[in-house]
Amino acid sequence: MSQAENKEPPDPARDLKRLVTTTMPFGKHKGVLIADLPGNYLNWFAREGFPDNSIGQLLALMQEIDSNGLSDLLKPLRHAAQVPQQPNRR
């Protein structure tokens, strides 16, 4: 299966929930929740290119949320998922 085949159709509610439940599967921040990735790391992907798969979609969404100062919107989802916020690494 190619990376392009791993892309899922957009589902905003599902994707927002996944930001607070999915961990980064590779790289320097492997194991960190997507919602807790540092802004500079997300911005690096924005400059260099997001992976062409569902993780790339989540990274792009989180970069947009973070760059617009909207990360607090994820707090209710964290509470619903009972996932503690990791320390800010920015």
BELZI-V341859 format. One record per backbone hydrogen bond with DSSP energy under -1.0 kcal/mol. NH is the residue of the N-H (numbers start at 1). CO is the residue of the C=O. If there is no record, write none. Layout:
nh/co
NH/CO
NH/CO
//
This chain:
nh/co
6/3
7/4
15/11
16/12
17/13
18/14
19/15
22/18
24/32
30/27
31/24
32/29
34/22
35/19
36/33
37/34
42/38
43/39
44/40
45/41
46/42
47/43
48/44
49/45
53/51
57/53
58/54
59/55
60/56
61/57
62/58
63/59
64/60
65/61
66/62
67/63
68/64
69/66
70/65
73/70
74/71
75/72
78/74
79/75
80/76
81/77
83/78
//
